[in-house]
Amino acid sequence: MPTDVDIKRHRKWTKQLREAVQADGWGQVLEAVEAYEQTSIRIMDELPEMDLSPEQQDLIEKVVVTINLRTNCLSSLDGHGNRPTKDEMAEIADVLESALQRTPRVFPIDLADLEPPPSPEKAATPPSLRGADVAAKDKSGGGRLEIHIEKIGLKDVARYVDPQILVSVYSDDAGYLEPKVELPASSALDPPYISFEHTISLQTPLESLRRQNGAVFFELLHYKKAKRKKSVRCWAMLEMDEVREAGPLILELYAKPCDVHRKAVHLLTEKPLYLHVTLRLP
């Protein structure tokens, strides 16, 4: 349940976003971009410290993704990306304001609709689906990275209840590039491994990830019965300089909390334990 501090933070987020939307509506592009960026950064810096339900967090993260998409629209030099519009951002501000209410507003936008439309010669290509087995092509012909998450190695796997992987894509330049994806919990324990065997297709084109110095983050969540909430055990990351060729890859495990800025990264253990993934390149 949100604390008084959480509620005060949330009010500041809403006020800051409405100021950004107001500048956007007045055609003050530079001011709007700066305000949107500051709002996005502030929310993502403070959100991990707040006592919110998974549904509340998911809704707020969608708001942040939409803010970042609007920032990209306003910053675009090639005329691409006219959504979300400034009017849609006003609706998003209403959603954020309602996020801590018992019955928040329904998120009004399908984020998948905001991806760039395919070029005519690619029109027959099916749209990208999260977790699908086919990587879609974007309008410039660049493809999307597929990651097959196989297993994670830990010395004490038997004690984790409903372990699952939370995947996010982040860039210091643009913030969260797409909504976080929570994969199904696993019960496949083969000490010292927890097997997942799930494939995810990123929404962001690989070329865009490289250009924005983005990275993919994997957090291992597990359920703590005593606290009745999910907790992060450890995390791993895939940086773009590691994406060289298709095939298996092992990723080091780091101590929580997950640092998307990649500045305070500490190994979980000296033991040779990793997250095992397989990359499928476009």
N, C-alpha and C positions, 0 to 999 in steps of 0.2 A: 504494500500500500504506500503511495507517495507520502513523503514526509513534508513538513512545512517548508524545508529548504528546497525540496524537489518542486513544490508548487511555485515558489518564488522564481526559481530558475526557468520553469516552464513559461511563466508570465513574461519574463524578459525575452525569451526566444520569440514568443508570439509578437511582442511589441517590435522587436528588431526586424522580424520578417515583414510585418505590416509597413514599416518604414521603407524597406527595400521595395515592396510592391508599389508603394506610393511614388517613389522615385522612378520606378519603371513606368508607371502610368503617365507621369509627367514628361517622359522621354529623356530623362536624365540618365543616359546609358552608363557613364562611368560611375556615377554615384550608386546606381542600382547594382551594378556588378560588384562593387566594393561591399555594399551592404549585404547582398546575397552571400558572398564569400565569407564575410565575417559571421553571418548567422549560421552557415553550414559548419564552419570550424568550431564555433562555440557549442553548438548542439552536440557534435561528435566528441568534443573534449569532455563534456559534462555528463553525457548520457550513460557511460559505463558506471558512474558513481551513484546513479539513481536507483531507487527501489521500485521498479516498474514491472508490470506483468509482461510476458512475452508478446502478447497482442499489442500492448501499448508501445513497446520497443519497436516492433515490426512496423507499426503505423508511422512512428516518428522517423524511422529509417527511410521509409518510402518518401516522406516529406523532404528529407535531406537529398535523396537521389533526384527528386524533381527540382529542388533548388539548384543543384549542380547542373542539371540539364538546361535550365533557364539561363544560368550563367554562361554556359557554352553557346547558347543561341545568341545572346547579346554580344558575345566576344567573337563570333564567327565572322571571318572575312570573306568567305566564299558564298554567303547567302544561304547555306544549308541549315536546316533545323529551325523551323518557325514554331515549334511546339516544345514545351508548354508555352502557351501565350500568356500575356500579362493578365488577361481576364481569368485564365485557369489558375494563375498564381494567387489571385485573390481568393479563389475557392480553396486552394491549398492552405492559405493562412487560416481560413475558417476551420479546416480539418485539424491543423496543429493546435488551434485554440481549444478544440473539443477533445483532444487526445487523452486527457486524464479524466474525462467524464465517464460515468457508468455506461452510457451509450454514445460513443463518439460518432461523428459524421462518417459516412461511408466514403472511402477514398474514391474520388471522382474520375480518376484517370487510369487506364490500362497502360502501364509503363512500357509494355511490349510494343504498343502502337507508336511510341515516340522514337523508335529506332529509324534510321534513315531508310527511305523506300528503296527497293531494288531498282536498278537500271532496267530498261526494256529488255535487253538481252538476257537478263537474269530473272525475269518476271516469273518464270516457271519454277524457280527454286523455292522449295517449301520454307516457311519461316523458321527461325531458330527457336528451339524449345529447350528450356533448362532441363538438363539431365537426359536429353535425347541422344540418340546414337549417331546423329548426322550433324556436322558443323555447317551452318548456313554461310552464305557469302554476303558481304556487304556490297554497297552500290559501287565501290571502287574495285571490286573483285577480290578484296582482302578477306580472308576467312577468319573463323573463330576457333580458338583453342579448345580442345576437349581434354579433360583430365579424368582419368579413371583412378579413383581412390581405392586402393586395394586393402591395406592393413596398416595398423600402427603397433609399434613394439613398446611395451611397458613392463616393468618388473612385477607389477602388482595388479594385473588386469582383472583378476577374479573379484576384486572389491568394488568395481565400478558398476553402477546401476544405470541401465539404459544409455550406454555410451553412444555418442553421435558426433558427427563433424559439422561445424558451422563454417561455411565458405563465404568470404567477402573479397571484394576487389577494390583496392584503394590506390590513389595517387596523391602525393603531396600537392601536385599542381591543380588537381580538379576535385579532390575529395573522393567520396565513395562513388564509383562509376556505375554500379548497379545494385539492386537490392541484395541483401544477404540471403543465402540459401541454407536452410537447415535440413540436412539429410536424415533419413529415417534412422532410428536407433538400431543398434546391432546386438544380437545375442550370440554371435558366432565367436566364441572364445577358444583360442588354441594357444595357451601360454607359451611364450610371452607376447602373443599377438591378439589383437581384436581385429577381425576381418569385417570389411564394409562392402567391397565390391559394388560400388556405385559410380556411375559416369555422369559428369556434369559438363555441359557446353556453356562456355562463357558467352554473355551477350555482347561484350565489348570486342570489336575486331582486334586481332593480334597486333596489327600495325599501329592501331591507336594506343594499345597498351604500351608498346615499345616507345612510341613518341612521347607519351605522358609519364614515362618512367613508373608505370603502374606495377603492382605486385598482387599476387593472390595469397590470401591468408586462410589458414585452416586451424580452427580452434576445436579442441576435443572437449566436449561438454559431457557431464554426467549428472545424474539426479542425486541430490542429497536429501534423504528422507527426513533427517532431523530438522533441516531448515525448510523443507518442502519447496525447494527451488533448484534450478540447474546451476552448476558451477563449472568454471573453466579449469581443466587440469593442466593443460599445456597447449602449445600452439606451434605451428610451422609456417613457413612462407616459401613461395615460389617467385623468385625475381626473374625479370625478363632476360637477363644475361645467362640464365640457366636453361632457357628454352632455345636449344640449338638444333635438336633433332628429335624425331619421334622415338618412343621407347621408354623403358623403365627408368625411374629416377628415385633416389632416396633423399628425403629432406630432414634436416636436423630438427630436433625438438627443443623448444625454448620454454623457460619458466614464465608463468603468467605474471602480470597481465599481458595480453597481446598488444604489441606496440606497432601500430600501422605506420608510424613515422620512421621506424627502423633505427632508432637512436639509442634505446636502452634494451639491448638484446642480450640475454644471458642463457647459456645452455642449461637444459633441465638436469642433465646428469652427464657424467663422463663415460657412462656405459654406452656401447654402440647400439643405441635404440633410435629408430627413425620412423617417419611416416613414409610408406611406400606408395608411389603413384606411377601411372603410365601416361605419357603424353601422346596425344594424337594431333598432329599438325595439319592445318588446312592445305 
